[in-house]
């Protein structure tokens, strides 16, 4: 099962407000205990993935 969440954030480059849209795959709790990030997108620059690391453990 997949789900999408949006997070409000301030860009670390110029501190403008941005929205991060992340699609996750729900963990199965048997082998995988944390939800997996399938895709990351920033409203300021869709090609930038700097902030994606903030959502990974």
C-alpha positions in Angstrom: 0.0 0.0 0.0 1.3 3.5 -0.9 0.3 6.9 0.5 1.3 10.5 -0.2 2.0 13.2 2.4 2.8 16.9 2.0 5.1 18.8 4.4 5.6 22.5 4.7 9.3 23.4 5.0 11.7 26.3 4.6 14.3 25.9 1.8 17.8 25.7 3.3 19.2 27.6 0.3 17.2 30.8 0.6 14.6 30.2 3.4 11.6 30.5 1.1 8.5 28.4 2.0 8.2 25.2 0.0 6.1 22.1 0.0 7.6 18.7 0.0 5.5 15.9 -1.5 6.6 12.4 -0.5 5.1 9.1 -1.6 5.7 6.3 0.9 5.2 2.5 0.7 3.7 1.2 3.9 5.9 -1.1 5.9 4.8 -4.7 6.3 5.9 -5.0 9.9 7.3 -8.5 9.2 10.6 -7.8 7.4 10.4 -4.0 7.0 9.6 -1.9 10.1 9.8 1.6 8.6 7.8 3.0 5.6 9.9 3.4 2.5 10.2 6.6 0.5 9.2 5.9 -3.2 9.4 9.5 -4.5 10.3 13.0 -3.2 9.4 16.3 -4.8 10.1 19.9 -3.8 7.7 22.7 -5.0 10.7 25.1 -5.4 12.9 22.8 -7.5 11.6 19.3 -8.4 15.1 18.2 -9.4 16.7 19.1 -6.0 16.9 16.2 -3.6 18.9 17.9 -0.8 16.0 17.9 1.6 15.0 14.3 0.9 17.7 13.1 3.3 15.8 14.8 6.1 13.0 12.3 5.7 15.3 9.2 5.6 16.5 7.5 8.8 
